[in-house]
Amino acid sequence: MRIHAVPGNGQRLDGGAMFGNAPRAVWSKWLAPDEHNRVALACRCLLVEDLDGKNVLFETGIGAFFEPRLRERYGVQESRHVLLDELSARGFAEDDIDAVVLSHLHFDHAGGLLAAWQPDSAPRLLFRRAHYLVGAEHWRRALAPHPRDRASFIPGLTSLLEASGRLRLVDGAHDAVLGPCVRFHYSDGHTPGLMLAEVQPSPGAAGGVLYCADLIPGVPWVHVPITMGYDRYPERLIDEKQAILDDALARGIRLFFTHDPLIAMATLRRDEGGRFGVVNGQQAVEAFDL
């Protein structure tokens, strides 16, 4: 089993929103803002090659589905579909992907499911051989979003997924398509039903990797009190983060970050004062033998 960190389209978002409870004087030391107060963010995906004989893609990033006006509004940096190009550069065609796992359906995590925007073309799903895995609780949220996060969902995406006939709603620690080497954890602090995937080298083994999604978007958010302005229930998120990090440290689980612009994967540590941090950060992860 080998893992790859695969870049998707980059974006820039307001730093104050990304570090909702931290002042600019603090967060600007972690990520430098531009003249519009925006910080650069990755939308990084995890490709697991030969997971029980399958190629499994965890997340698809923001993609290139936005029309130009919205692409500018949300700071998407490229008009081409970067994820497809990066998969191709690693020797993987779109039809080589057997499953796509989505922690949640916000556009910066699920937008890459859609083909790049073209004038007068209807949205179209990519990865046409793949099963699409979404947490059952989050699926219910996506069908009836709260006004606070309605704009984070892509109109019509749930209908496309249902119509594909390949949607799988996950409700539990494992799914039969992926087998016992993928263990799911759940979190409600960012959005109800966020599904975190832990990929293990063998069933129940330590030393795997956790796709942190928006529970821990990048290295600065490893510090337990730091949350985003986008988080639905920040205090709950802090409690969930504490529990996940305690468990990951105890079992030697690496952390994989979707939004960190520099670090894709790192080893968790805790200092003498009890504060979490990371060591051995890797910017590039290519065919890493798990």
PyMOL commands that set and color helices and strands:
alter all, ss='L'
color gray80, all
select helices_A, chain A and resi 15-18+24-27+68-73+82-89+94-96+107-113+136-143+150-152+157-164+219-222+234-251
alter helices_A, ss='H'
color red, helices_A
select strands_A, chain A and resi 2-7+11-14+38-41+44-51+54-58+99-102+131-135+167-170+182-187+194-199+209-211+254-256+265-270+276-282+288-289
alter strands_A, ss='S'
color yellow, strands_A
deselect
rebuild
show_as cartoon
